[in-house]
Amino acid sequence: MSGVSINDGSERLMRESLQRRWAGTFSPAAHVDPLLLLAALLLSGIGFMMIGAATASTREAVGLDPTFFVERQMIAFALGLVSAIAITLFDYRTYRAWSVVGYVLALVLLAGVLVAGREINGAQAWFVIGPFQFQPSEFAKVAMILVLAAHFHEYREEALGLRALVEALAFAAFPMLLILLQPDFGTFIVFVCIVFGILLMAGVHVRYLFALVGMGISAIAAALQLGIVKQYQLDRLTAFLDPENSDALGAAYNVLQAQIAVGSGRFFGQGLGQGTQTNAGFVPENQTDFIFTVVGEQTGFFGSLLMLAIFGVLIWRGLRIAATSRDTFGTLIAAGVISVFAFQLFINVGMAIGIMPVTGLPLPFISYGGTSLIASWIMIGLLQNVHMRRLSK
C-alpha cells in the first residue's frame, strides 16, 4: 500500500510540474493557425493579380499608371496585416469590455457619412479624404460581431428564445437603419447574416431565425414603399431574375456581360490580362463588385475552382476555431466572421453568374477596396486570436 501511495504521489507531482512548465512557457504566437493565415495571404495575392489583370491594360491605353490600383491595394494590405497582428497581441477576452465603445463609434461614423459623406454609385456610404476613400460600414461589421458576441457569451441555453432575438435586433437595428438610409442593401443584408450566424451558433430556436429573415425582407419592402430606393436601384436588384427580357443596355447590362465574361473563360481561361470582355470594359466595376468575372474569364473554371477551394479552407478553419474555442465569446466571434466571409463569397460569385441580385458586395480579399481589405484582415486577426488562446487559462 505504501508503494502505491508513493507512486501516486510521484505521478501527481510530475503532472503538477508539467502544468507549471506549460503555464510558464505558453506563448500564443506559437499557436497561430498556419492554414488560416496561408489561405488569407493566398487570397490577397490572387486579389492583386486579378485587380492588375482587370485594370492595367485599360489604364495603360489612356496613358495612366497601369499599377495604380494594385499599389493602393498593397498599401491597404500592409495596413490590414499590421492591424491583424495588433489584434492578436491582446487576449480577445479583453475586447469584450470595449465592444460597446466600438459599437457606439461605428454608429457615429455611420451617421456622419449620411451628413458629410460622398455619394458613389447611388449610395452615400463613403468619406473621401484627399485621394482616399473610407467606408465606415466595413468596420461596423466588426463592431457588430464583437458587441453581439459579448452580449450573448454568458447566456444560458434556456434563455435563447424570443428575448434573445429582440435583444439582438435592438443592437442591430440602429446600424442597419443607417445603412439602409445610404442606401446600401448589400451591407444591410450582411448585417442580417451576422445576426443570423451568431444567434444560430448561440442556440436560438430556428423559428426565431426565420422570423429574423422575414424582418429583413420586410425592412427592404418598407424601404421600397417609402421611396428610399430609387427605381434604377430596384431595376438593378431584380434584373438577374430575367436578364434576357430586361433592358439589355440598362439594368440587365452588368448581369449579361458578367455571364458572357465568365462563360468565355471555359476551363483554363484566356490568360491573365487577356480577357476580351473584362479588358475591353464591357463589364463595369470589374475590379470591385464584378471581380469574379475577371477570375472566370482570365483563369477559367480551373482558376475559379482553385480560388473557391482556398475560400473553403478559410471557412473550414474558421468553423474549426468556433468549435474549439475555450469559451462562448470566442465561438460567437468566429461565427460572426465566418458568416461575413461565406455570405459575401456566395453573393459576389452569384452576381457574376447571374443567380443573385446585383448588390455591390465586394469579394473578400479579392475585390479592390482598401476599407474592405483592412476589415477582412482585422477579422482574420480575431479568428487567430481566438485560436491562439484556446488552451490558455
ROVEX-331686 format. One record per residue (C-alpha): y, z, x; residue in three letters. Coordinates in pm, whole numbers. Example, Ala and Ser with C-alpha at 12.3 -4.5 7.8 and 13.67 -1.06 7.14 Angstrom:
2
<<-450, 780, 1230>, ALA>
<<-106, 714, 1367>, SER>
END
This chain:
393
<<0, 0, 0>, MET>
<<235, 80, 283>, SER>
<<167, -260, 440>, GLY>
<<258, -436, 118>, VAL>
<<580, -238, 94>, SER>
<<679, -326, 448>, ILE>
<<612, -699, 386>, ASN>
<<801, -694, 57>, ASP>
<<1093, -521, 226>, GLY>
<<1092, -771, 513>, SER>
<<1095, -1067, 273>, GLU>
<<1379, -913, 76>, ARG>
<<1584, -856, 392>, LEU>
<<1516, -1213, 504>, MET>
<<1632, -1353, 167>, ARG>
<<1948, -1144, 178>, GLU>
<<2014, -1258, 534>, SER>
<<1975, -1625, 437>, LEU>
<<2202, -1578, 135>, GLN>
<<2470, -1421, 355>, ARG>
<<2441, -1704, 606>, ARG>
<<2464, -1964, 324>, TRP>
<<2768, -1793, 173>, ALA>
<<2937, -1773, 512>, GLY>
<<2870, -2133, 612>, THR>
<<2916, -2308, 276>, PHE>
<<3155, -2597, 316>, SER>
<<3248, -2802, 8>, PRO>
<<3324, -3106, 228>, ALA>
<<2957, -3115, 328>, ALA>
<<2860, -3178, -34>, HIS>
<<3059, -3495, -108>, VAL>
<<2867, -3736, -330>, ASP>
<<2836, -4040, -98>, PRO>
<<2720, -4281, -369>, LEU>
<<3014, -4198, -593>, LEU>
<<3258, -4242, -304>, LEU>
<<3093, -4566, -191>, LEU>
<<3100, -4710, -543>, ALA>
<<3472, -4634, -583>, ALA>
<<3551, -4783, -240>, LEU>
<<3348, -5098, -312>, LEU>
<<3517, -5147, -648>, LEU>
<<3861, -5105, -489>, SER>
<<3765, -5361, -225>, GLY>
<<3647, -5603, -493>, ILE>
<<3980, -5545, -666>, GLY>
<<4172, -5651, -354>, PHE>
<<3966, -5970, -330>, MET>
<<3999, -6056, -697>, MET>
<<4374, -5991, -707>, ILE>
<<4420, -6208, -400>, GLY>
<<4199, -6480, -546>, ALA>
<<4397, -6471, -871>, ALA>
<<4748, -6481, -722>, THR>
<<4753, -6618, -367>, ALA>
<<4738, -6991, -439>, SER>
<<4993, -6990, -723>, THR>
<<5243, -6784, -522>, ARG>
<<5196, -6996, -212>, GLU>
<<5252, -7312, -415>, ALA>
<<5604, -7197, -506>, VAL>
<<5689, -7064, -161>, GLY>
<<5628, -6694, -228>, LEU>
<<5433, -6443, -22>, ASP>
<<5066, -6501, -119>, PRO>
<<4964, -6148, -21>, THR>
<<5238, -5970, -217>, PHE>
<<5019, -5828, -495>, PHE>
<<4735, -5733, -262>, VAL>
<<4971, -5547, -28>, GLU>
<<5119, -5349, -315>, ARG>
<<4772, -5269, -445>, GLN>
<<4671, -5147, -99>, MET>
<<4968, -4912, -94>, ILE>
<<4858, -4773, -430>, ALA>
<<4502, -4742, -296>, PHE>
<<4625, -4536, 0>, ALA>
<<4823, -4309, -231>, LEU>
<<4525, -4277, -464>, GLY>
<<4284, -4193, -182>, LEU>
<<4521, -3928, -46>, VAL>
<<4559, -3787, -398>, SER>
<<4182, -3773, -442>, ALA>
<<4140, -3588, -113>, ILE>
<<4418, -3345, -208>, ALA>
<<4248, -3284, -545>, ILE>
<<3925, -3182, -370>, THR>
<<4092, -2929, -138>, LEU>
<<4127, -2673, -416>, PHE>
<<3844, -2539, -626>, ASP>
<<3855, -2730, -955>, TYR>
<<3842, -2398, -1143>, ARG>
<<4197, -2326, -1028>, THR>
<<4316, -2628, -1228>, TYR>
<<4221, -2452, -1549>, ARG>
<<4524, -2227, -1523>, ALA>
<<4755, -2523, -1457>, TRP>
<<4615, -2759, -1718>, SER>
<<4875, -2670, -1982>, VAL>
<<5157, -2728, -1731>, VAL>
<<5020, -3075, -1657>, GLY>
<<4983, -3143, -2028>, TYR>
<<5346, -3048, -2101>, VAL>
<<5470, -3258, -1809>, LEU>
<<5273, -3554, -1942>, ALA>
<<5437, -3512, -2284>, LEU>
<<5782, -3504, -2125>, VAL>
<<5712, -3828, -1937>, LEU>
<<5567, -3999, -2243>, LEU>
<<5872, -3901, -2447>, ALA>
<<6104, -4005, -2165>, GLY>
<<5957, -4352, -2138>, VAL>
<<6043, -4416, -2504>, LEU>
<<6405, -4339, -2422>, VAL>
<<6456, -4468, -2070>, ALA>
<<6154, -4690, -2013>, GLY>
<<6139, -5067, -1995>, ARG>
<<5958, -5289, -2242>, GLU>
<<5700, -5516, -2079>, ILE>
<<5467, -5741, -2280>, ASN>
<<5575, -5582, -2605>, GLY>
<<5523, -5216, -2506>, ALA>
<<5786, -4973, -2381>, GLN>
<<5543, -4794, -2152>, ALA>
<<5688, -4821, -1801>, TRP>
<<5953, -4657, -1590>, PHE>
<<6096, -4912, -1350>, VAL>
<<6241, -4772, -1028>, ILE>
<<6360, -5049, -799>, GLY>
<<6061, -5271, -720>, PRO>
<<5811, -5014, -850>, PHE>
<<5671, -4961, -1199>, GLN>
<<5526, -4632, -1319>, PHE>
<<5317, -4594, -1635>, GLN>
<<5302, -4226, -1737>, PRO>
<<5020, -4277, -1985>, SER>
<<4776, -4329, -1696>, GLU>
<<4842, -3978, -1565>, PHE>
<<4847, -3845, -1921>, ALA>
<<4476, -3937, -1939>, LYS>
<<4405, -3696, -1652>, VAL>
<<4618, -3424, -1813>, ALA>
<<4434, -3471, -2142>, MET>
<<4094, -3437, -1976>, ILE>
<<4192, -3116, -1797>, LEU>
<<4356, -2943, -2092>, VAL>
<<4065, -3017, -2329>, LEU>
<<3807, -2915, -2070>, ALA>
<<3998, -2593, -2004>, ALA>
<<4023, -2516, -2374>, HIS>
<<3657, -2568, -2459>, PHE>
<<3489, -2434, -2144>, HIS>
<<3425, -2088, -2296>, GLU>
<<3332, -2200, -2646>, TYR>
<<3000, -2083, -2782>, ARG>
<<2775, -2338, -2948>, GLU>
<<2812, -2189, -3296>, GLU>
<<3192, -2227, -3279>, ALA>
<<3184, -2603, -3219>, LEU>
<<3240, -2732, -3568>, GLY>
<<3541, -2837, -3771>, LEU>
<<3761, -2584, -3595>, ARG>
<<3686, -2740, -3257>, ALA>
<<3774, -3085, -3388>, LEU>
<<4103, -2960, -3533>, VAL>
<<4195, -2787, -3207>, GLU>
<<4111, -3095, -3002>, ALA>
<<4323, -3311, -3232>, LEU>
<<4608, -3061, -3205>, ALA>
<<4614, -3118, -2829>, PHE>
<<4563, -3493, -2854>, ALA>
<<4796, -3567, -3144>, ALA>
<<5125, -3541, -2953>, PHE>
<<5043, -3773, -2658>, PRO>
<<4859, -4014, -2888>, MET>
<<5159, -4034, -3123>, LEU>
<<5395, -4102, -2833>, LEU>
<<5162, -4372, -2701>, ILE>
<<5131, -4526, -3046>, LEU>
<<5511, -4548, -3065>, LEU>
<<5528, -4757, -2745>, GLN>
<<5308, -4920, -2894>, PRO>
<<5004, -4925, -2661>, ASP>
<<4691, -4948, -2873>, PHE>
<<4457, -4980, -2579>, GLY>
<<4560, -4647, -2425>, THR>
<<4570, -4487, -2770>, PHE>
<<4202, -4573, -2817>, ILE>
<<4123, -4441, -2468>, VAL>
<<4260, -4102, -2577>, PHE>
<<4035, -4112, -2883>, VAL>
<<3747, -4184, -2647>, CYS>
<<3841, -3892, -2417>, ILE>
<<3841, -3651, -2711>, VAL>
<<3513, -3800, -2837>, PHE>
<<3340, -3774, -2499>, GLY>
<<3448, -3416, -2430>, ILE>
<<3359, -3294, -2780>, LEU>
<<3023, -3473, -2760>, LEU>
<<2939, -3302, -2430>, MET>
<<3070, -2971, -2564>, ALA>
<<2822, -2989, -2852>, GLY>
<<3036, -3067, -3156>, VAL>
<<2834, -3186, -3454>, HIS>
<<2806, -3566, -3482>, VAL>
<<2961, -3579, -3829>, ARG>
<<3286, -3443, -3689>, TYR>
<<3283, -3705, -3414>, LEU>
<<3253, -3977, -3677>, PHE>
<<3546, -3815, -3854>, ALA>
<<3742, -3842, -3530>, LEU>
<<3674, -4215, -3510>, VAL>
<<3782, -4252, -3871>, GLY>
<<4106, -4072, -3798>, MET>
<<4175, -4305, -3507>, GLY>
<<4124, -4609, -3728>, ILE>
<<4342, -4455, -3997>, SER>
<<4620, -4393, -3744>, ALA>
<<4616, -4757, -3638>, ILE>
<<4617, -4870, -4002>, ALA>
<<4915, -4644, -4070>, ALA>
<<5099, -4792, -3771>, ALA>
<<5041, -5138, -3915>, LEU>
<<5171, -5035, -4257>, GLN>
<<5480, -4866, -4112>, LEU>
<<5575, -5175, -3913>, GLY>
<<5533, -5010, -3573>, ILE>
<<5314, -5307, -3480>, VAL>
<<5476, -5648, -3472>, LYS>
<<5297, -5945, -3626>, GLN>
<<5233, -6114, -3292>, TYR>
<<5066, -5797, -3165>, GLN>
<<4845, -5783, -3472>, LEU>
<<4755, -6151, -3425>, ASP>
<<4658, -6082, -3065>, ARG>
<<4436, -5789, -3168>, LEU>
<<4250, -5990, -3432>, THR>
<<4231, -6331, -3262>, ALA>
<<3894, -6256, -3100>, PHE>
<<3728, -6246, -3445>, LEU>
<<3763, -6623, -3489>, ASP>
<<3941, -6778, -3190>, PRO>
<<3836, -7136, -3270>, GLU>
<<4014, -7126, -3607>, ASN>
<<4312, -6922, -3488>, SER>
<<4628, -7057, -3329>, ASP>
<<4486, -7210, -3009>, ALA>
<<4829, -7212, -2844>, LEU>
<<4932, -6871, -2975>, GLY>
<<4739, -6553, -3037>, ALA>
<<4396, -6700, -2954>, ALA>
<<4509, -6878, -2637>, TYR>
<<4416, -6596, -2398>, ASN>
<<4076, -6544, -2561>, VAL>
<<3982, -6911, -2550>, LEU>
<<4099, -6964, -2192>, GLN>
<<3921, -6648, -2077>, ALA>
<<3594, -6765, -2230>, GLN>
<<3630, -7105, -2065>, ILE>
<<3701, -6945, -1728>, ALA>
<<3405, -6705, -1739>, VAL>
<<3170, -6979, -1862>, GLY>
<<3275, -7224, -1591>, SER>
<<3163, -6982, -1320>, GLY>
<<2795, -7035, -1407>, ARG>
<<2556, -6848, -1174>, PHE>
<<2723, -6833, -833>, PHE>
<<3083, -6917, -927>, GLY>
<<3328, -7173, -794>, GLN>
<<3413, -6970, -482>, GLY>
<<3696, -6728, -403>, LEU>
<<4032, -6894, -457>, GLY>
<<3869, -7199, -614>, GLN>
<<3883, -7118, -985>, GLY>
<<4023, -7413, -1180>, THR>
<<4120, -7207, -1485>, GLN>
<<4247, -6893, -1316>, THR>
<<4424, -7059, -1022>, ASN>
<<4588, -7321, -1241>, ALA>
<<4746, -7050, -1455>, GLY>
<<4557, -7125, -1775>, PHE>
<<4461, -6757, -1807>, VAL>
<<4776, -6542, -1832>, PRO>
<<4778, -6195, -1674>, GLU>
<<4461, -6281, -1484>, ASN>
<<4539, -6026, -1212>, GLN>
<<4571, -5742, -1465>, THR>
<<4429, -5750, -1819>, ASP>
<<4206, -6053, -1762>, PHE>
<<4091, -5982, -1406>, ILE>
<<3729, -6019, -1516>, PHE>
<<3792, -6389, -1578>, THR>
<<3856, -6423, -1204>, VAL>
<<3535, -6236, -1127>, VAL>
<<3338, -6453, -1370>, GLY>
<<3485, -6789, -1271>, GLU>
<<3500, -6746, -895>, GLN>
<<3187, -6535, -829>, THR>
<<2982, -6636, -1133>, GLY>
<<2712, -6444, -1312>, PHE>
<<2576, -6309, -983>, PHE>
<<2910, -6162, -873>, GLY>
<<2982, -6025, -1220>, SER>
<<2641, -5859, -1235>, LEU>
<<2694, -5708, -889>, LEU>
<<3029, -5561, -994>, MET>
<<2878, -5421, -1314>, LEU>
<<2593, -5270, -1113>, ALA>
<<2842, -5085, -892>, ILE>
<<3016, -4956, -1202>, PHE>
<<2674, -4849, -1324>, GLY>
<<2622, -4644, -1009>, VAL>
<<2963, -4480, -1052>, LEU>
<<2894, -4390, -1415>, ILE>
<<2544, -4266, -1331>, TRP>
<<2676, -4037, -1060>, ARG>
<<2943, -3909, -1298>, GLY>
<<2682, -3826, -1561>, LEU>
<<2469, -3652, -1299>, ARG>
<<2769, -3447, -1188>, ILE>
<<2826, -3347, -1551>, ALA>
<<2461, -3239, -1579>, ALA>
<<2454, -3037, -1255>, THR>
<<2796, -2870, -1277>, SER>
<<2791, -2495, -1228>, ARG>
<<2999, -2438, -1543>, ASP>
<<3110, -2594, -1868>, THR>
<<3458, -2665, -1736>, PHE>
<<3318, -2895, -1467>, GLY>
<<3081, -3059, -1714>, THR>
<<3364, -3139, -1956>, LEU>
<<3588, -3273, -1678>, ILE>
<<3310, -3512, -1574>, ALA>
<<3251, -3611, -1936>, ALA>
<<3618, -3698, -1986>, GLY>
<<3639, -3901, -1665>, VAL>
<<3325, -4100, -1738>, ILE>
<<3447, -4164, -2093>, SER>
<<3759, -4330, -1949>, VAL>
<<3574, -4543, -1693>, PHE>
<<3294, -4653, -1926>, ALA>
<<3521, -4732, -2221>, PHE>
<<3778, -4930, -2020>, GLN>
<<3499, -5123, -1848>, LEU>
<<3347, -5215, -2185>, PHE>
<<3677, -5315, -2343>, ILE>
<<3809, -5514, -2044>, ASN>
<<3491, -5713, -1995>, VAL>
<<3459, -5755, -2371>, GLY>
<<3811, -5902, -2389>, MET>
<<3722, -6163, -2127>, ALA>
<<3406, -6278, -2300>, ILE>
<<3558, -6270, -2649>, GLY>
<<3372, -5981, -2814>, ILE>
<<3656, -5725, -2811>, MET>
<<4025, -5741, -2913>, PRO>
<<4295, -5803, -2655>, VAL>
<<4431, -5453, -2600>, THR>
<<4576, -5476, -2249>, GLY>
<<4346, -5218, -2091>, LEU>
<<4301, -5258, -1714>, PRO>
<<3962, -5271, -1546>, LEU>
<<3948, -4950, -1336>, PRO>
<<3981, -5009, -959>, PHE>
<<3982, -5389, -1009>, ILE>
<<4292, -5479, -1211>, SER>
<<4629, -5499, -1040>, TYR>
<<4836, -5192, -1121>, GLY>
<<4935, -4911, -892>, GLY>
<<4950, -4634, -1151>, THR>
<<4607, -4721, -1288>, SER>
<<4452, -4728, -941>, LEU>
<<4607, -4396, -837>, ILE>
<<4496, -4231, -1162>, ALA>
<<4144, -4371, -1118>, SER>
<<4120, -4220, -770>, TRP>
<<4252, -3887, -898>, ILE>
<<3965, -3887, -1146>, MET>
<<3722, -3966, -864>, ILE>
<<3869, -3666, -681>, GLY>
<<3799, -3447, -984>, LEU>
<<3439, -3567, -1001>, LEU>
<<3389, -3499, -630>, GLN>
<<3547, -3158, -668>, ASN>
<<3302, -3059, -940>, VAL>
<<3008, -3194, -737>, HIS>
<<3112, -3029, -410>, MET>
<<3128, -2684, -565>, ARG>
<<2820, -2696, -784>, ARG>
<<2645, -2447, -550>, LEU>
<<2939, -2218, -479>, SER>
<<2990, -1880, -642>, LYS>
END
